[in-house]
């Protein structure tokens, strides 16, 4: 497994291009199973999660390839395969997003219970409740969810859960309802930009989806869908990570292919902390002074502060002048990075779903272990500002969600070396 060796103390300056959204691309790629016609998805980042899903689509009878312009093509050639097995699904939780498309198009789906990052309990009961409401018969056999229905029927589906709505659950129900008989209404739907992007893609395929981006989505089922071309939205979590990277290193970055309207909660907190963020000629400029203010932050479903930026913001607040409070209301156990930041000299105290951050004057480099995708990003940010050398083990996590992150950061002043186990 690869590691990062980071020499701290550099300031980031320059321009960074933000990649397409992983969290938008995955359900959109899965939705290509809804038709036998060719779909072309542009702006899909080259990530291990994307490669895993493409491998799963091939197992399910699709041909997948990239063209010279980096468009990702999906063409279903065999609709007899309906099993998403454990060996594939265990590596990536988002594989569950094939459930709705398979059930709607092929009338049958067998999907292994998913794996993913160690960030706490993420049950799929809302996905299954949605499929059952649409008329599917469900079972569990050898760790596989088995769903069957000759033709789904539109209905009202409520997707509210104890920690808010479910993005992938909303995506699954949207895809399933697109080919259902009649009208489906999703109440308490996820409002994330990635859900909007999926709805736009489905409509380009000939679906009738409206209200996506609001808590109430209405889908009028159609008899069939066609192929379509689509460009995924920029990755708001990668953009937010680079905003924080500029702030934590006391640097100045310009981000291209970045949509501020998708990051208003994050930008609001950064400005409160003392980070300057401004739109400029279709790009976003970010810089910060040496003094950072403490802040209280609570993660929430969109449009609230995203849980996927919680670890990165915690790294930044480790250097604020005073005490900050971070409360996690989406995944209350998502704090495995706390101990690793402590190894770098951070003063953190966890109390249930809250962490109290006591700002320190500096972080000090040390060996640390990445536990999940966003925790990995937080450790990279902390390592760039820490005095001395930081070694981050198991960085395969970060390759799941950031496209060539060390190359992008090195291009604007970071000193990060990727070291493989087989390196001499």
Number of C-alpha atoms within 10 A of each C-alpha: 10 16 20 22 21 26 20 24 17 17 19 24 20 15 18 19 16 23 23 24 25 28 24 23 25 24 27 28 25 26 27 30 28 26 21 19 16 19 26 21 21 20 19 24 25 18 16 19 23 21 14 19 24 21 15 21 24 18 17 21 17 23 17 18 13 14 10 6 8 15 19 21 19 27 21 20 15 14 15 10 17 21 20 25 18 16 10 19 21 15 17 19 19 21 28 23 26 33 31 33 28 29 28 29 24 19 17 23 25 24 24 25 20 23 17 17 16 14 18 14 10 16 10 15 12 21 22 22 18 25 28 17 18 24 19 23 14 16 12 13 9 9 13 18 20 21 23 21 19 13 19 25 21 23 19 14 23 17 23 17 11 7 14 16 23 22 22 25 24 29 29 28 30 31 33 30 34 34 27 25 17 15 19 25 22 25 18 19 28 29 22 23 24 29 24 21 23 26 26 20 25 25 17 16 23 17 24 19 25 17 16 25 18 16 16 17 22 21 27 18 23 16 10 15 20 17 20 18 15 20 16 23 25 25 25 28 23 25 25 24 21 26 29 27 31 24 28 30 25 22 22 23 22 22 23 19 18 25 19 18 11 21 20 15 18 25 21 13 17 24 14 15 21 18 25 17 21 13 14 11 7 11 17 20 20 23 23 22 14 13 13 24 18 23 18 15 20 16 22 18 18 20 17 15 21 22 22 20 21 22 26 27 23 26 29 23 27 29 26 25 17 15 19 20 19 21 21 22 19 21 18 17 15 23 22 17 25 20 17 22 26 16 17 21 18 25 19 20 15 15 9 11 15 18 18 18 26 19 22 16 10 16 24 19 22 20 15 23 20 23 21 21 22 28 29 26 27 25 23 29 28 30 33 29 28 24 18 15 20 25 22 23 19 18 22 17 22 22 17 21 24 27 19 14 17 17 14 17 22 13 15 19 15 25 20 23 15 15 17 11 8 7 7 5
